[in-house]
Amino acid sequence: MLDTDDSEIHPLFAGAPRTTEFRKLRKRIVRQTREAIEQYGMIERDARWLVCLSGGKDSYTLLAVLHELQWRGLLPVDILACNLDQGQPGFPATVLPSFLKERGVPHRIEYQDTYSVVIDKIPQGRTFCALCSRLRRGHLYRIAREEGCSAVVLGHHRDDILETFFMNLFHGGRLATMPPKLLNDEGDLFVYRPLAHVAEADCDRFARAMDYPIIPCDLCGSQDGLQRQQVKAILDGWEANSPGRRQVIFRALMNARPSHLLDPALFDFTALTRAPLKSDANASPTTVGR
């Protein structure tokens, strides 16, 4: 599964460390990504995917792993990388075009100043992420349609999914999270998250080992004090006290039992009937007044 000669690998892996530790890391990420793609039925023959590249560790990892699977004939889809430059002050606009061009990755760079819209709409002191995300998603859907893509592919990993679950639990009053596969409201595009089984720490180790040019997601200054950061801190504490806790919780999301929850829309509690007890069947009628 792993390469021994740099001449035999995709340019996104050029210069990869030759250590055993990195080879195991890479193999694990590739395996987990392939498992998620197969488990959630993401492959459509001759499809085209719009793979969203933000410049963060997760999207670099996603892009590299998908190209490895494609290069090995395990992902029969066309891949178009896309970066949406949203006009944040200080965004290094030349980094991703240069990175993608140097490695021969087909791509589209789109500039849309959603930052100004968010600044205008969100009161000072409030976080920008929700509106920013909605605006970004709308543009990505449009670009996917223009490019003839059937799916928008995002770099959310296992920890993003867990954090979203607890945010919905603590603040939204619902049991829900980011699904690995979603159909958009219009019904014409899939949203895929192939890194659903991959730990954030693995994405971080991988991208840093490859020395990809990481662009931080704090250019707008809206990250401090977010509910997501609070949830992440809670999960970090649990993980420190009980290593493997994140993976146990993640497995629970894959093992839901509607009959043991409280949602009558998922399980028809009123239709439950009990079998007659033997004592019921053998009992003689009771005489009134005895």
N, C-alpha and C positions, 0 to 999 in steps of 0.2 A: 504493500500500500504506500510506503514512503520511498522517496527517491534517494539515490546515492550520488547522482551527478547533476550539477546545476544546469547542464545543457539539456537535461531531459524534463525540466519542470517549467511551469507557467511563469512568465516574467514577474507576476505578483509575489512569487516565492524566491526570486533571485536574491542571493545573499543570506538565505535562511541559515540560522545556526545549525551546526552539525552535531550538537550535543544530543545524548540519549534523552535527556529531560525534555528538550524541545521536540524531538521526534515523537515522544509519547504524547505531549500536549497537542501537537498538530493532528496526530492520529485520532485522539479522543474527540477533538472538535469536529473533524471531518465525519467521524462515525456518528456522533450525536446529531449532526446536521442532516446527514443522510437518513437516519432513523426518523427524525421529525418529518422530513419531506415525504417519506413513504407512509408513515403512520397516519398522517392527516391528509393524504391524497392530494398533494400539491402539483403533481406533474400532469400536464396536458401535453400531448404530443404536438410538436411544432409550435408551441406557444412562445410568446415573447414576454420577458419579465423586465419591468422597470425597477432596477435595484437602487434604492435611495442611499446616497453617500453623503453623510453630514461632515465627515472628516474626523469623527470620534472613533475611539478604539473599536466599538461594536460594529460600525458600518464597514470599517476596513477589514475586520475579521470576516464579516459576512461576504464581502466582495471576493476576498481571496479564496475562501472555502468553496463558494459557488463556482468560481472559475476552475478550481481543482476538480470538482465533481464533473463539471462540463467537459474539461480537458480529458478526463478519464472515461468519457462516454457514459457516465452514470446520471447525467442530468441533461436530457435531450431537449433543451430549450435555448432560445436566443436570449442573451443578456445585454441590456443597455444600462450602464451606470448613469445616474442622474444626481446632480447637486443643485439644490435650490438656494441661491444666494438671496437672503431675505433683507439685505441692506443694513445689517447690524453694524454699528460703528466699530472699526478696527478689524472687520472680517478680512482675512488674508485671501483675497479673491484669486490670486494666481497659483496658490498651492495645489488645489485639486486638479485644475486643468493640466498643469505640468506633470503631476503624478500620474494621471491617467494616460496622457499622451506618451510619456516616456515608456510606459509599460504596454502600450498598444491596446488599451481597453476602450472599446466603443463607448462613447459617452455623450451626454448633453448637459450643458451648463445653462441654467435659466436664472435670470435676475428678475426678482419681483420685490419691490420695497414694501414688504408687509410690516417691517419694523415701525415705520412711520404711522401706519394704521393702528398698530397696537398701542403705541405711545399716545395717540390721540384718543383712543377709546377707553383705556384702562386708567383708573384714578391712580395718582401717585401713592406709592407704598404698597400697591397690590401686585401680585405676581402676574407675569405676562403669559405664562406657559399655555394655559387653556386656549386662549384666543389665537395665540401664535400657532399652536398645533392645528387648530381648525383651518386657519388660512393656508397653512402649508399643505395640509391634506387636500384641500380643494384644488390647489395648483398642481399637485402631483397627479391627481385624478385626470385633470385636463391634459397634462403632458402625456400620461399613459395612453389616453385616447388618441392624441395626435400622432403618437409613435406606433400605434397599432399593437399596444401591449395588452395582455389579458390579465396581468396581475401587477400590483404595486408591492414590492418586497422590502420589508423593514428589518432593521437590525436589533429589535428588542430580544433580550435574552431571558433566561430563567428568572433572574433576580428582578427584572422589570415586571415580569408576570406576577411574581410573589408580592412585590410592593404594591402593585395595582390592586391585587386581591384585598390586601389589608386596608388600603385607602378606601376602597368601596365598603369594606366591612365596618371600619371605624367612622367614616364620614358620610358614606352614601346610603347606609342601611340596606345593603344588598350583597348577595354572594355572586360576584362576577369579577372577571379579570380580562386581560388581553387574550383572545383566542389565537391559536396558531394559524387558523384559516378562517377568513371572514368574507362574506359577500357584502359589497357596499350597498347603500340604500337604493341606488338606481338599478342594482342587479346586473351591471355589465362588467364589473371588475372584481377580482379577488384581491384580498389583502393577505399576504403570507408573512409569517415570522419563522423562518427556518432555524433560527438559533434558539428556539423555545426551550430546548433541553440543555443548552450550554450555560455554564456558570459565568457570571460577570468577571470573576477573578481570572478565569481562563482567557477570556477576550482581552483583558488587560495585559496578562503575561504574553499572549501571542503578539499583539500589536506592538508592544514595547520591544520584544525580542526581534521583531522584523524592522524596528526603527521607522515605522510609518510616521509621517508628519501629522501628529495629532493636533486638531483644532478644538479648543475647549468650548463647552456649551455654556459659557457664562459671559459671553460678550455683551449681553443686554443688562447684566447686573441684577437679574431677577431670581437668582438661585437661593439666596440666603433665606433660611426660615421656612422653606417649603414643607408642606405636609409629607411629601415623598422622602425628604431627607430625615424627617422624624421617624418615619416607618423604617427606613434603612437602618437608622441607629438602633431601633428596637430589635430588628433581625440580626444585626451585628452582635448585640448583647446576647441574644439567645444562642447564636452560633458559637460565641466564645465560651459560654457555659456548657453547651452540649454540641460539640462538633457533629455536623451532618444534619442539623435541625432543618436547614433550608431544604435539603433534598427530601426529607420526610414530609414536610408540608407540601412540597411540589407533587410528590406521589399522591398525597391526599386529594389534590385537585384532579387527578386522573382516576380517582376511585370514589366518585360521588354516589351516594345512596339516597335517592329522593324519598324513599319510604321512611328514612330515619332523619329527615329534615321536617320543616313545618310549612312547606309551600303547597297548598291544595291544587295549584295550577300544574304542578309537576307530578303529583301523586293523588289519586282519588281516594282520600281517606273514607269518604262516605260510602264507597262501594265495598269496603271491607266487611266480610261476614264471617262468622265463626261456625265451625262444624258443630253439630249437636253433640253434647256430652252423652256418654253411655247412660249415665244416670237419668238424663232427660228422656231418653228413648224408652227406658224400662219403667219409669215412674208411672204409677196408676193415677187416674184423675183424683184430684182432691175434692172431698165432699164438703160442701159449704156448711158451716156450722159445727163441724166435728172438732 
